[in-house]
Amino acid sequence: MVKRESPITIGTTVTPICAINPNRTSLIILNNDPLLTLYVGTDSMLSVLTGLPISPGQSLILNVGLGDEPNLGFFGISPSATIDCRTFEEYAPQKVS
């Protein structure tokens, strides 16, 4: 199953991008801004000094099959003005033992 998210406006305060979801198998976070760098992380105390930078027009791609943890919650912050952020998520049902 695939889920597309609405655009997310990221400002100069920490903004949730996506919540924790154990069923999420892949996640793409796109910085859709032409000028500003988006900073992302899994900590709600994120800052432009501690976040992972995503350059304008670039994406962060996480996939559980590659050993990543796309199921975590992610936050974003902008260094100055608002940034248009987009996400794309894929899900799979949890395996029952």
C-alpha positions in Angstrom: 0.0 0.0 0.0 1.3 3.5 -0.8 0.3 6.7 0.9 1.0 10.2 -0.4 1.1 13.0 2.0 0.1 16.6 1.5 2.7 19.3 1.3 4.1 20.3 4.6 5.2 23.9 5.4 8.4 23.9 7.5 9.2 27.2 9.3 11.8 28.4 11.7 10.4 26.3 14.6 10.5 22.5 14.7 7.7 21.0 12.7 6.6 17.4 12.6 7.1 15.8 9.1 5.7 12.4 9.9 4.8 10.4 13.0 6.3 7.1 14.2 4.7 4.3 12.2 5.9 0.7 12.6 4.3 -0.3 9.3 6.2 2.3 7.2 8.7 0.5 5.0 10.1 3.5 3.0 10.0 7.2 3.3 11.1 10.0 1.0 11.4 13.6 2.3 11.8 16.1 -0.5 13.0 19.7 0.0 10.8 21.3 -2.7 12.3 24.8 -2.0 14.5 26.3 -4.8 16.8 28.2 -2.4 16.7 27.1 1.3 18.3 24.1 2.9 15.9 21.9 5.0 17.2 20.4 8.2 15.7 17.1 9.4 16.0 14.7 12.3 14.2 12.4 14.7 14.5 14.6 17.7 11.9 17.2 18.5 14.7 19.4 19.9 16.1 19.6 16.3 18.0 22.8 15.2 19.8 23.9 12.1 23.0 23.0 13.9 22.0 19.4 14.7 19.8 18.5 11.8 20.7 16.6 8.6 20.8 19.1 5.8 18.7 18.4 2.6 19.8 20.9 -0.1 17.2 22.6 -2.3 15.5 20.2 -4.7 17.1 17.2 -3.0 15.6 14.2 -1.1 16.3 12.0 1.9 15.4 8.4 1.0 15.0 5.8 3.7 14.2 2.1 3.1 13.9 -0.7 5.6 15.3 -3.2 3.1 18.6 -1.2 3.1 18.8 -1.2 6.9 17.3 2.3 7.3 14.6 3.1 9.9 11.9 4.9 7.9 9.4 3.9 10.6 10.8 6.7 13.0 9.1 10.0 13.4 10.8 12.9 11.6 10.9 16.7 12.2 12.1 19.6 10.1 13.3 23.1 10.5 14.2 26.0 8.2 17.1 28.4 8.7 15.0 31.5 7.8 11.8 31.5 5.7 9.2 28.8 5.2 10.1 25.7 3.1 7.8 23.5 1.0 8.4 19.9 2.1 6.9 16.8 0.4 6.8 13.2 1.6 6.1 9.9 0.0 5.5 6.9 2.2 5.1 3.1 1.5 3.6 0.7 4.0 3.4 -3.0 4.6 1.4 -4.9 7.2 3.4 -6.1 10.2 4.2 -9.8 10.2 2.4 -11.8 12.9 4.5 -14.5 14.5 
